[in-house]
Amino acid sequence: MEELQRFEASRRGHRAHLRKLIKKAEEIVERRANIDEFLIAAAKSTTDQLQRKRDMLRALNKKIYILPNIEKAECVEDEITEADGIEEEI
């Protein structure tokens, strides 16, 4: 159970950071009319970070889903739905 809690806490932190990255990406897209080298570099950096964070979350999700501590099917369904929603945002 402790392992599950640790993975879930880690995932919450990664998801919070991911939401900040998504907001940053949205702001970059909004500024695309005034594109310059700085904006291009920011877009590339943000994209790279989003990809790394996505990979990290996928790995954590796999670890969490295979643990036998998830007792209710509804919890698993909610987790998958939330994970899919985040993937769509990315």
Phi, psi and omega in degrees: 000321180298322179297317178300315180297321179295315178297317181294321178295318178297316180296321178301317178296317179294321178295321178297316179293322179299319179298323176295319179295320179297318178298318179298318178297319178297320179295322178296316179298320179297331182268008187299340178293334180250050186291138175212182182299322179298315181294321178296316179296319179295320179296316180296314180299315180295319178298315178299317179296319178299318180296316179296317181294320177300315180296320179296316180294321177300317180295317178295318178301316180299317179297318181292318184291333182272349178290139182284003185277352178276110190269325186257134180298327180297324179297317180296316180298316178298318179298315181294318179298316179294317179298317179296322178297320178293319177301318178297319179298319179298000000 
